[in-house]
């Protein structure tokens, strides 16, 4: 590795991939803001919405273990990333052609599958660059750019719905940012064919497995995932109870994504200064979104979406940044795969249970969501206290 390399190229690489994520999130987060109501219009029940959303996340996270391992094993980080983005993004505009909720569900799952393919390899490449910028700040900056797209995408869809264009036109419009994301991705590949060269040399690590702290961290992340309601179920609730009119549903999602972006920068910077205890603070705050979102009117729902966005921002920045501290470079693709697979399995089981609880009892749904997230707080606190920045393997 080049010890004299400056931060400039590393920062530029983070920004380029951030632009890819900006356009990518415009595409699939724009779609995500209306998939719950769209499935409802096509005839799906709340349980079906919960199962589809949860199974999509299971596929989207479970397969990351496979592709994370493959990226480390083959070293083909760019090839795997590009294939994943193509699958991830082009499934979205095809939703405009779905005539049955089952077809729409299949496309939603395909979109999540594409994200599974590309995420571990992309995050491993990002971890090389963020070694110099600070893992928390680098991943926080990437997440903030990512969430700018997550704000703009739902707003585009909201504008289409406000103009009475309908859900299908909304999905069709998302083809434009999808193509822009792929164009910037190809440019990044040409400019940075060997991103591993961006990381300054570190001491060789013993090839032994992952630390106990890593597995404790994975357990805490799984608890957060299990209790975190996916937005399609939240949107379904807004549509069913008329808490918000249809154009306001993607707008509320956009507001949450804006909070997500700010939280990613803030918590990412705090992570570089304080470590993983910062994620414990975020989990403590976000645990209270459920009673606000599912138990009140528009004002409380808006406050709940703010807390929901804080939790998402902290998870997407700090959760990924922590791998750069806990795991040696040669195992990061696999580590991201393990982390996301555990997160996805817990998200799937939690989503199914939350969907069932929604049809049975809203108070029970709220209680489960809060208890699961709050149970993660002491675990994260222990991880933060036990982990030194030089504690990589056991």
N, C-alpha and C positions, 0 to 999 in steps of 0.2 A: 504494500500500500504506500501511497505517496504521503509522507509526513508533512510536506510543505504546502499542500493544497489549501487554497483559501476557502473562506465560507461562501464567497460569491457564487461559484458554480453549484454548490450544494443548495443554496437558497433558490437559485434560478430553477433547479430541478424540482424542488418542492412546489414552487409557484406554477411551473408548467403542468405538473400532475394535479395541482389545485384547480387549474383552468379546465382540465379534462373532467374533474369531478364536478365543477360548477355546471358545465353543460350536461354532464351525465345526470346530476341530481335534478336539473330542470326537467329532464325527461321522465325519470322513473318516480321522482317524488311528486311531480305534477300529476302523474297517473295515480299514485298511491293516495293522493288527497281525495280521490273520487271513486276508488275501486269498491269501497264499502257500500255507498249508495247505489253504485252501478250494479253491483251484484244483487242488491235489494230490488232494484227496478226490473232486473232480469228474472226475479222470482226466488232468490236464495233466502233462507232463514238466517236468524242470528247465529244459530249453531253452525250452519254451513259457512257463514262468513268467518267465524272464529276458527273453524277447522282449516279452511283454505288459507287464511292468513298465517295460522300457526304452522301448517304443513309447508307452506312456501318458505317460511323462516327456517324450518327444520332442514329442508333441502338446501336452502341458501347458506346455512351455517354448517350443516353436517358434511357436505361435500368439500368444505374448505380443508378438512383434515387430509383428504386424499390429494387435493391439488396443492396444498401447502407442502406435503411430503414430496410430491412430484417436482415442484419447483426447486426444492433443495437438492433432490436427487439428480435432476437433469441439468440444473443451472439455466433452464430456458425461461427465465422470469418474464422477458418481454413477450415471447410467443404466447405463453399461457395468459398473460394479461390482456393482450390484444384479442385473442379468441373469446375470452370472457366478456369483454366490453361489447363486442359485436352481438353476442347472444343476449346479453343484458339489455342493451338499448333498443335493438330492433324488434324485440317482442312487444314493446310498449305501443307503438302506433298500430300494430296489428289488432290491438284490443278494439279499435274502431269497427272492425269487421265481425266481431263476435255477436252471434245472434242468440246464444243460450248462455246461462250462467256457468255451465260446465266448461264451455269453450273458453270463456273469459278466465275461469279459474286455472285452466291449463296454461294459458299464456302468462298469467301472474306467476305461476310456479316456474315457468321457463325463464322469466325475467330474473327471478331469485336464483335460479341455477347458474345463469350467466355471471351474476355477482359472486357466487361461490367460486367459480372458476378463477376469476381474476383477482379477488381481494387479497389472499395471502401473498401472492407473488408481488403485487403492487406495494403492499405494506412492507414487505421485506426490502424492496428497493428504496422506499421512503426511509426506512430505518437507517440505511447507510448514510443518506444525506443528513438526517436529523441528528446523527451523532455529533455533528459540528454545530448545528444551530441550537441544540438542546432538544432532547426528544419531546418534552412536553410542549415547548413553543412550536417546534416544527410540525408535529401532528396537530396541534391546536390551530396553526395557520392554515394547514391543509383542510381541516374540518370546517374552519370559518368560511373559506372559499367554497367548499362543498355546500355549505348551508346557504350561501348567497343564492346558489342555484335552486336549493330546496325552498327558498322563499319565492323566487321568480316563477318557478314552474307552477305551483298552485295558484299564483296570482294570474298567470296566463289562462289557466283553466277557469278560474273564477270569472275572468273577463268574458270568456267564451260563453259561460253559463248565464252571466248577466245580460249578454246580448242575445240570449235565447238560442244559442247555437247547439246546445245539447251535449251530452257526454261523448258521443261518437266524434264530433268535430273537435272536442277538447283533446281526445287521444290522438287524432290525426295531426293536429298542430304540433305535437311533441316530436314529430319526425325531424323538424328543423334543428333543435338543439342536439338531438341524437347524432346527426351527421356532423355537426360542428365538433362534438366531443371526439368522434373518431378521427377527424382531420388533425386536431391538436395532438392526439395520442400518437399518431404516425410521426408528426414533427418531433415530438419528444424522443421517440425511438431513434430517429436519425441523428439528433443532437447529442444524446446520451446513450450510446449503445452498451456501455459497461458501467452502470451506476454503482457497482460494488467498489469502484475505485474512489468514490467520494468519501468513503469512511476511512478515517485515520487508523493506522495500525493499532491493534490492541493485543495484549498478551494471549498466547494460545490457551484455550480452555481444555480441560480434560473431557474426553468424549464419554461422559457418563449419564445421562438422563437429566431430568429437570429437578430443580430444588424443591424441598418441602414447602417453601414459601410460595412457589409457583402454583402448586396444587391447592393450597389454602386459598390463594387468590382466585383460582378457577372456581372453587366452591362458592365464594362470595359473589362472583360475577353471575353464576348460575342462579342464585337466589334473586338477584336483581331482575334478571331476565324473566324468571317465572312469574314475578309479580307485576311486570310492566305491560299494561294493556297496549296492544298494537292499535295504530290509528284507524284502520278500517272498522274495528269494533266501536271505537269512540265515535267515528263518523256515522256509523249505523245508528248509534244511540241518539245522536243529534238529529238525524233524519226522522227516526221513529217517534221521538218525543217532541219534535218541532222546537227544540231548544234554540236552533239556529236555522234560518231559511237556507235552501240549497246553495246559493252563491256565497254565503258566509262560511260554509263548512270548509272549503279549501282556503278561505281567507284566515280562519282560525289556525289552520295547519301552517300556513305561511308565517303567521305571527310566532308560532312555536318554533319554527325553523330559524327565524331571526334571533330569538332568544338562544337557541341552540348555538348559533354562530358566535355570539358574544360570550356565552358560557364556555365554549371550547377554547377561545383565546385566554380568558381569565383563568380557568382551571388548569389549562396547559402550562401557563406561566407559573402558577402556584405549585404545580407538580414539580417543576424543575427546582423550586426553592424548598418545598416541604415534603415531597414524596407522596406515597399512596394514601396517606391519611386524608388527603384532599378529596379522594373519591368517596371516602366514608361520609364526609360532610355533604357532598352532592347527593348521595343516596338518602341521607337523613332529610334533606329538603324535598327531594322529588317524591318521597313516599306519600306525601299528602296531596298528590294530584288527584287520586282516585275519588275521595269524597267530594271534591269540588267539581270534577268533570261529570261524575255520574249521579251526584246528589243535589244539584242546584239548577238555577236558571242560567241565562246567558252570561251575566256578570261573573258568577262563580265559575262557570265553564271556562271563561277567558282566563281567570286567575289560575285555574287548574292546568290549562294548556301552557301557561308560563312556567309552572313548576315542571311539567312534563318536558318542556324544551330544555330546562336547566339540566335535568337528568340525562337527556339524550346527548347534550353537548359534552358533558363531563365524561360520559361513557365512551363516546366516539373519539375523544382526544386522549384522555388519561388512560383509558382501558388499553388502547393500542400502544401508547407511548411506553407503558410499563414493561412491555416485552423487550424493548431495547435495553432496559436496565436489568431485567431478570434472566435474559437468555443470550448466549453467545451468538455471533453473526451466522455461523454455519448451521444453526438450528432454528433460526427465526421463522422461516417459512413453515416448518413443522409446528413450531410453537403457536404461530398465528392460527394455523389450522386447528390445533387442539383447543385453543381458547375459544375460537368461534364455533367449533362443533359443540362444545359443552354449552356455550351460550345459546346456540340454536336449538339444541335438544330441550333445554329448560324453557326457552321461549315457546316452542311448540306445545309442550305439555301444559305450560301456563296458559297459552292462548286457548287451547281446547277447554281447559277447566273454566277460564273466564267466560268463554262463550256459553258453556252450559250453565254457569252460575247466573249469567245475565237473564237467561230464560226462566231461571228458578227464583232468584232472589238478588236484587241489587245490593242490599246491605251485606250479604255474604260475599259478593264479588269485591266490594270495597274492603271488607275485613281481610280477605285473603291477599289482595294486592298490597295492602299496607304491612301486614305481618311478614310477608316474604321479603319485602325490601328492607324493612327495619332489622330483620334477622341478619342481613349482610353487613350492617354497620360495625358490630364488634369484630367480625372476621377481618374486614378491611383495616380496621384500626390495628389489629394484631399484625397484619401483613406489613403495614406501614412502619410499625415499631420494630419488627424483627428483621426487616430487609435493609441491609446496607447496600449502597450503590455498587459495591464490589462483590456482592453475594450473587453469583450467577449460577453455579451448579453445586449440587450437594456432594 
